[in-house]
Each structure stands twice: as structure tokens, then as C-alpha cells.
């Protein structure tokens, strides 16, 4: 906790001094690429069942909790009491950061040191027990209500609650809840409730495309759709989200590991259309811009030619020059020209106006917010001296 507070203080000092403010498009894109690489590895490891991770039969906290035998920690309660007393208590669900790891255990460590990783034998026990699965679904419905949504178990469809406007407004500006949603989706897949994940992601696509929950785009593309274990379902929703302009497909200019088969990055529809228009305009002017590029390339290549360095006498001879011009080296120059010309088809980052740079920086902001809030979401905090005795605290 001390180290975290120290780092936070240093970050605030840097921001105050102006040295940590993102003002450059390349800097923002670097953060996006880094986060995309992590997202791709994280979701792939989950879908592959965490290769190399072994089960520990001695660990049983999660199964005992869902059997209503023990309370969640810190300052938690038994699962039945949580379902009964915490449902609709939005302030408590927002401020308490130690319950989510108990309600939705996954095979990864969280910041709550008093919560245990889900073990394989625990997941199997929940999958084979309808009562325990029912309790997980009740936990799911508790969080759905917190987000302004509700589930019809029979049809496996989702809809808005009566209080959805205020809950959507809260969710749209609460990045740490995006991490909670990722955890919920992973947990559902571990305990045999995979069939609820696709319709929930489809509901997110529908709501975002209607102008609601627009800040959820990047998490939808980077984490939520990619944790669907069935490839056909994953591909279907990816294509649907791309066609609506909600997320972007992988782009070759990003380094290996950024995106991969998962879709990372997302932009507003108007930004996507603007990029498409810029790309089309650049393509149409490609032939006219090829000549200047060729001349520039030739000027750069000729002085660096190793022939001039190795033999100055040959370079002085007119006959040698004629032979060099007639040699097969010319196609190599043309290849360089073609390569340089093709570069004109991509939008020029340096030619972008300050307004577009600000748009890209703002588009990367939800990811930075999500990383900062990851610690806030999972880190257990000390109970306030003014809290009522025995009440669940932060």
C-alpha cells in the first residue's frame, strides 16, 4: 500500500508539472499498442485454459463460499446474505472492492489477498451442482442490476431496467467496472455458463451502437468479445462490431502480438469514416505522388552505393557508368520506388491536424483510465474509523 501511494504521488507530481500529459499522437498510439499486446495475451491464455497451471485440491475457499459455509473477506458476508441484502445497494457495490473476487472467482490472482484463485476441482463442482450454478447466476443478476440491465434466464436475453439511465451514466464513467465485467465473463465460462456470454456481448453491441455506453467500445473489442471460447461466436460478434464501426480490425502497422486474432482498438464511427476517407484520397493520388518519391529515393540511394566506396576509379569511368545504368540493378531501384509509393496509401500521421491528434489521444484515454482503476478496483482498503461496526466497507 505504501509503494502504491508513493507511485501515485509521483504520478500526480508529474502530471502537475506537465511532463506526463499526452500531447502527441505517437505517444498515445504507443500506449494503445502496449495495452493491445497485453489484452491479446491475456484473452488467449484464458481461452487455452491457462497452459501449465495446475489444480490444488487443498484450496477450497471458493466452493465453501458458494456452499454458503464461509463469508467473503474482507468485511463481507455469506453468499445468500449478499444476494438478499446487497441487491440494489448501488453505493455499497460501487465502494466495496473486496467482494467481486468472491462472487466471480477466476484462475488468476486479483489484488484482494484474502480471495483465492479458482481451482479446477472447484469449477467442476460448481458445473455439476445446479444449486451452486444457480447462485452464480444470482450473483450475475445482482451485478446486471447494478449496471442497469436484467436477464431473462429462459430466453437468455438481456434488456434494460427501469433505472437504466442513471446506471448507464455511472457505468459509462466508471472504468474499474469494465475490469469487473471482464472477470464476470471469464467466471461464467469456467463454471459452465458460457451460453450467457455471447448474448450479453451482443447486448453491449446493440446498446453502444444506439449511442449508449460509448466508452465501453475498447473493452468490448479488447477483452469481452475475445474471451468468448467458441470461435464461431467470437468471429460473428467481431464482424458485427466492425460493420457498425464500433471497433477496428487488426492493422498490419501494429507490431506482432498487437491484436492477433482478437480485435483490439476501437474508435468512434465518425473517426473510422474519416480514416477511410483519408485512405481513399491517398490511394487516388498515389500515381501522381510516385514520381517525386522516386526522385527522392534515387538521391538517397546513389550516394550510399557500395560501388562508389569500393572502387573510385570505376565510378570515374564513363564506360563503367553506362554499364552500371544498363545492369540489372535498375529493377531494385524500381522496387524501392514501389515500396515508397505504397507508403503513400496509408494515412500520414504527421499530416494530421491537432484536432485529430486530440481525438486519438482522447480515444486512448479509457485504456489508461482502466489500468489506473485496476488497482483501485481490486486493492483492499482500510476500514474507515467512522464506519458502522460490522458493516461491509471498502
Secondary structure, 3 states (H helix, E strand, C coil): CHHHHHHHHHHHHHHHHCCCCCCCHHHHHHHHHHHHHHHHHHHHHHHCCCCCCCCCCCCCHHHHHHCCCCCCCCCCCCHHHHHHHCCCCHHHHHHCCCCHHHHCCCCCCCCCCCCCCCCHHHHHHHHCCHHHHHHHHHHHHHHHHHCCEEEECCCCEEEECCCHHHHHHHHCCCCHHHHHHHHHHHHHHHCCCCHHHHHHHHHHHHHHHCCCCHHHHHHHHHHHHHHCCCHHHHHHHHHHHHHCCCCCCCCCCCCCCCCCCCCCCCCCHHHHHHHHHHHHHHHHCHHHHHHHHHHHHHHHHHHCCHHHHHCHHHHHCHHHHHHHHHCCHHHHHHHHHHHHHHHCCCCCCCCCCHHHHHHHHHHHHHHHHHHHHHHHHHCCCCCCCCCCCCCCCC
